[in-house]
Amino acid sequence: MIKKTIIVAGISVVLLATACKTKDLKMNAEKKEVVDNKKIVVYQVFTRLFGNKNTTNKPWGTLEENGVGKFVDFTDKALHEIKDLGVTYIWYTGVPHHALIRDYTAIGISNDDPEVVKGRAGSPYAVKDYYNVNPDLAVNPANRLQEFEALIARSHKAGLKVIIDIVPNHIARKYEGKNNPAGVKDFGADDAVSVEYKRDNNFYYIPNTRFEIPKTEKPLNGEKNPLVDGKFEEYPAKWTGNGSRMAKPDKNDWYETVKVNYGIRPDGSKDFPELPAGFDAKSYQEHYNFWKGKDVPDSWKKFRSIALYWAAKGVDGFRYDMAEMVPYEFWSYMNSAVKMANPNAFLLAEVYNPKEYRNYIHLGKMDYLYDKVETYDKLKDVIRGKSLPDGLSDIQKGMQDIEHHMLHFLDNHDEQRLASPEFAGTPQKGKPLMVVSTAISTSPTMVYFGQEVGEAGNENAGFGTHSRTSIFDYVGVPNHQRWMNGGKFDGGQLTQDEKELRDFYKRLLNFSINSSALMGKYQEIQTLNRQNAKDYDPGIYSFTRWSDTQKLIVVANFSWLATSNFELIIPSDVIQKWNLKDGNYKLTDQLYKNSYIKLQVMNGEGKAQITIAPSESFIYQLE
């Protein structure tokens, strides 16, 4: 591997020759696709943390010590402010009832064993009952479902559409469907447990073998609990959620969950009908009709019922956890049914293998996938000084046939906070990443609550680690709490820097959802400028976006130290596509409206003099 040393903003960095393109996939650049006429912005909230006003943040603290947010904390004012930020969808993370360490036996919920629960508040991805919601989130836990239904209604009233999680790959080790609708049997109720695999079993088994607690750090940090006794009754043992076939999982396995069987035999072969050739080009209606009358595994039916249950309650879409661990034929079966119930349903999948993207989009009928391993990882490498931004152009080229389906984000519950030292280091250094991530394609943009006020995830909540806001424990989110301002949701406690950062996000997101150009065409101009523009510094990245009515030039400076002065070149083919004649044109920055520059077109080529400060970005519009 060849290493090349360069200087970005006075800092020596090492460039590794890495492949940014998925070269072994056929691209269909000519495929025309109908896309939404406005950009989508998703606001992810970790529901139990959003409204928490408590600032104690004791590691492993109880709900009483550290506090917890409730559904009712999403007041009309809070939802109005989220909408006003430039948000169209709100993803309430951690809503389905999951395993947690708290006594709710008074309302008929069994206690969970801390030895198979991560943290005290529990992982939202170890669901215990899919037909109800987390009791921690309700003022009156006995009426928790009604309180969530009221939140759905408030969200809709505020003009926001609602997304929740569904986690088909795995469920909590102690799943108890105590709220199953009539005719719905519990997971595993009819399983033949004497065999490892049977198509209509909901789980995989390790016959004649008892489950053993993994060797982990002391549950609850060593606190005494009557259920912490080195035992958890599971006989025969089941496969663990990440696919481990050991009766005693490793501490790094998803030991709090069990793997759901979708008709994939232990040798990896498929035990269900497969989609005929050509179904990648078929509509969801045709997919739905294909599955009519087909004999499918029982787990397929169970999860389709779950999705349709929530859709009937007004949930507008789903985020599917670890979707690539479940066969795309199942997704065809379920998603086509969801779309038949709600043609506008928003279906987002967590998929990390670029070789499978098109299968899950075209065959699995997903609307959107995470653009994590390409755009997100590339931007993270750029801001950490590991590569130049130029490779972003190759990524866009490689995904041009599916770019609308690849949701962009810089922060979520799984990743290190954008403002953390492990990522950008400061919220200001994250600004150019946000502009490029938002403006480079027609895909939806996602923001994680607190990101817009610079939350860095510095707290030690207990089970989790700093740099990520804990999803396992009760904790406060300091920057977000300053914006929340005791429930006023007016930013009254924010610092001036935090206020300015939120204003930046508000400007960018609102521009994006009202821009026709960002739903239009893209052309990179990075290569030409890198090769030909004088003083085009290493940290600069530029591209063009346009529609019939709006022409944009986007310039970002990833350097946090160097101001750059250079003459940006707009190539002749862009000038021709924009139907510009020789002459002078005005370009106005759309973020702050206080930067005006001249585009000079001579002999069919455009040039514009750019001065751009550290971590600054411009979205110049042709007037």
Secondary structure by P-SEA (a helix, b strand, c coil): cbbbbbbcccbbbbbcccccccccccccccbbbbcccbbbbbbbbccccccccccccccccccccccccccccccaaaaaaaaaacccbbbbcccccccccccccccbbbbbbcccccccccccccccccccccccccccccaaaaaaaaaaaaaaaacbbbbbbbbcccccccccccccccccccccccccccccccccccccccccbbbbbcccccccccccccccccbbbbccccccccccccccccccccccbbbbbccccccccccccccccccccccaaaaaaaaccccccaaaaaaaaaaaaaaaaccccccccccccccaaaaaaaaaaaaaacccbbbbbbccccccccccccccccccccccccaaaaaaaaaaccccccaaaaaaaaaccccccbbbbccccccccccccccccccccaaaaaaaaacccccbbbbcccccccccccccccccccccccccbbbbbaaaaaaacccccccccccaaaaaaaaaaaaaaaaaaacccccbbbbbaaaaaaaccccccccccccccccccbbbbbbbbcccccccbbbbbbcaaaaaaacccbbbbbbbbcccccbbbbbbbcccbbbbbbbbccccccccccc
